[in-house]
Amino acid sequence: MAEIDVHEHNMNEWNPEEVPQLTVDVYRNDDVIFVVSTVAGVSPKDLDISVEGNTLTIKGVRKKPYREKGNVMLLEECFWGEFYRELTINESLDVDGVKASLNHGILVIEVPLLKAKTQRKISVNI
């Protein structure tokens, strides 16, 4: 089973304060790692998903659907703004096969694993 290392990260290029981490569920089915998150209200153009080596990075921004100017906030519980998540998957990843989909505010990223050969016949030369 793949091991997942979760790293907190400070996105200094976005904001001098720490950027909140995106919550995710991660599971494996055969040779694919699935990363699932709720990103309601986030447009695909406001998501940046990348894979480098064995690290998957998700960053984005959830924009307020209203203007604050002139409004008197009575209660504010929703999260608005930038988010970030970095996952290191301790397996060899098929970087070219990674797919992402967004449906009804649910982000699903499929990360296929490379199948390693575990045995090979070696011929002896004379």
The 8 nearest C-alpha neighbors of each residue, nearest first, counted from 0:
[[1, 2, 27, 90, 89, 3, 29, 30],
 [2, 0, 89, 90, 3, 88, 27, 32],
 [1, 3, 89, 88, 0, 4, 90, 87],
 [2, 4, 88, 87, 5, 89, 1, 86],
 [5, 3, 87, 86, 6, 88, 2, 89],
 [4, 6, 86, 3, 85, 87, 7, 84],
 [7, 5, 85, 8, 4, 86, 84, 87],
 [6, 8, 5, 9, 20, 85, 84, 83],
 [9, 7, 6, 10, 17, 18, 83, 84],
 [8, 10, 17, 11, 18, 7, 16, 15],
 [9, 11, 12, 13, 18, 14, 8, 17],
 [12, 10, 15, 14, 13, 9, 16, 17],
 [11, 13, 10, 14, 15, 9, 16, 18],
 [14, 12, 11, 10, 15, 81, 18, 16],
 [13, 15, 11, 16, 12, 10, 17, 18],
 [14, 16, 11, 17, 13, 10, 12, 9],
 [17, 15, 14, 18, 9, 11, 10, 13],
 [18, 16, 9, 19, 15, 10, 14, 8],
 [17, 19, 82, 9, 10, 81, 16, 83],
 [20, 18, 82, 17, 83, 21, 81, 84],
 [21, 19, 83, 84, 82, 22, 18, 7],
 [20, 22, 84, 83, 82, 23, 19, 36],
 [23, 21, 36, 20, 24, 37, 84, 35],
 [24, 22, 36, 35, 25, 21, 34, 37],
 [23, 25, 35, 34, 36, 26, 22, 33],
 [26, 24, 34, 33, 35, 23, 32, 27],
 [27, 25, 33, 32, 24, 34, 28, 35],
 [26, 28, 32, 31, 33, 29, 25, 30],
 [27, 29, 31, 30, 32, 26, 33, 111],
 [28, 30, 31, 27, 32, 112, 111, 0],
 [29, 31, 112, 111, 28, 32, 27, 113],
 [32, 30, 111, 28, 110, 112, 27, 29],
 [31, 33, 27, 110, 26, 109, 111, 28],
 [34, 32, 109, 26, 25, 108, 27, 110],
 [33, 35, 25, 108, 107, 24, 23, 109],
 [36, 34, 107, 24, 23, 106, 25, 33],
 [37, 35, 23, 106, 105, 38, 22, 24],
 [36, 38, 105, 104, 39, 106, 35, 22],
 [37, 39, 104, 41, 105, 36, 40, 106],
 [40, 38, 104, 41, 37, 105, 103, 61],
 [39, 41, 61, 38, 42, 104, 62, 64],
 [42, 40, 61, 39, 38, 45, 43, 60],
 [41, 43, 45, 44, 40, 46, 61, 39],
 [42, 44, 46, 45, 41, 101, 47, 100],
 [45, 43, 42, 46, 47, 41, 59, 60],
 [44, 46, 42, 43, 59, 60, 41, 47],
 [47, 45, 59, 43, 44, 58, 48, 42],
 [46, 48, 58, 57, 59, 49, 45, 44],
 [49, 47, 57, 56, 46, 58, 50, 55],
 [50, 48, 56, 55, 47, 51, 57, 54],
 [51, 49, 55, 54, 56, 52, 94, 53],
 [52, 50, 54, 53, 49, 55, 94, 56],
 [51, 53, 54, 50, 92, 94, 91, 55],
 [52, 54, 88, 87, 51, 92, 91, 89],
 [55, 53, 87, 51, 86, 50, 52, 88],
 [54, 56, 50, 86, 85, 49, 87, 53],
 [57, 55, 85, 49, 48, 84, 50, 54],
 [58, 56, 48, 84, 83, 47, 85, 49],
 [59, 57, 83, 47, 82, 46, 84, 48],
 [58, 60, 46, 45, 82, 81, 47, 83],
 [59, 61, 81, 80, 45, 82, 62, 41],
 [60, 62, 80, 41, 79, 40, 81, 63],
 [61, 63, 79, 80, 60, 64, 41, 40],
 [64, 62, 65, 79, 61, 66, 80, 40],
 [63, 65, 62, 66, 40, 61, 79, 67],
 [66, 64, 63, 67, 62, 68, 70, 69],
 [65, 67, 68, 64, 63, 70, 69, 62],
 [66, 68, 70, 69, 65, 71, 72, 63],
 [69, 67, 70, 66, 71, 65, 72, 63],
 [68, 70, 67, 71, 66, 72, 65, 73],
 [71, 69, 67, 68, 72, 66, 73, 65],
 [70, 72, 73, 69, 67, 68, 74, 75],
 [73, 71, 74, 70, 75, 67, 69, 68],
 [72, 74, 71, 75, 70, 76, 67, 77],
 [73, 75, 72, 76, 77, 71, 70, 78],
 [74, 76, 77, 72, 73, 78, 79, 71],
 [77, 75, 74, 78, 79, 73, 72, 63],
 [78, 76, 75, 79, 74, 63, 80, 61],
 [77, 79, 76, 80, 61, 75, 63, 81],
 [80, 78, 61, 62, 63, 77, 81, 60],
 [79, 81, 61, 60, 62, 82, 78, 63],
 [80, 82, 60, 59, 18, 61, 83, 19],
 [83, 81, 19, 59, 20, 58, 18, 21],
 [82, 84, 58, 20, 21, 57, 19, 18],
 [85, 83, 57, 20, 21, 56, 58, 86],
 [84, 86, 56, 55, 6, 57, 5, 87],
 [87, 85, 5, 55, 54, 4, 88, 56],
 [88, 86, 54, 4, 3, 53, 89, 55],
 [89, 87, 3, 53, 90, 2, 54, 86],
 [88, 90, 2, 1, 87, 3, 53, 91],
 [89, 91, 88, 92, 1, 112, 53, 2],
 [92, 90, 113, 112, 53, 93, 89, 114],
 [93, 91, 112, 113, 94, 53, 111, 90],
 [92, 94, 113, 111, 112, 96, 95, 97],
 [93, 95, 96, 92, 97, 50, 110, 111],
 [96, 94, 93, 97, 92, 98, 111, 110],
 [95, 97, 93, 94, 111, 98, 110, 109],
 [96, 98, 110, 109, 94, 95, 111, 93],
 [99, 97, 109, 108, 96, 110, 100, 107],
 [98, 100, 108, 107, 109, 101, 97, 106],
 [101, 99, 107, 106, 108, 102, 98, 105],
 [100, 102, 106, 105, 104, 107, 103, 99],
 [101, 103, 105, 104, 100, 106, 107, 39],
 [104, 102, 105, 101, 39, 106, 38, 37],
 [103, 105, 39, 38, 102, 37, 101, 106],
 [106, 104, 37, 102, 101, 103, 36, 38],
 [105, 107, 101, 36, 35, 100, 37, 38],
 [108, 106, 35, 100, 99, 34, 105, 101],
 [107, 109, 99, 34, 98, 33, 110, 35],
 [110, 108, 33, 98, 97, 32, 99, 111],
 [109, 111, 97, 32, 31, 33, 108, 112],
 [112, 110, 31, 93, 30, 92, 96, 32],
 [113, 111, 92, 30, 93, 31, 91, 114],
 [114, 112, 93, 92, 91, 115, 111, 30],
 [113, 115, 112, 116, 30, 91, 93, 92],
 [116, 114, 117, 113, 91, 112, 118, 90],
 [115, 117, 118, 114, 119, 113, 120, 91],
 [116, 118, 115, 119, 114, 120, 113, 121],
 [119, 117, 116, 120, 115, 121, 114, 122],
 [118, 120, 121, 117, 116, 122, 115, 123],
 [119, 121, 122, 118, 123, 117, 116, 124],
 [122, 120, 119, 123, 124, 118, 117, 125],
 [121, 123, 124, 120, 119, 125, 118, 117],
 [122, 124, 121, 125, 120, 119, 118, 117],
 [123, 125, 122, 121, 120, 119, 118, 117],
 [124, 123, 122, 121, 120, 119, 118, 117]]
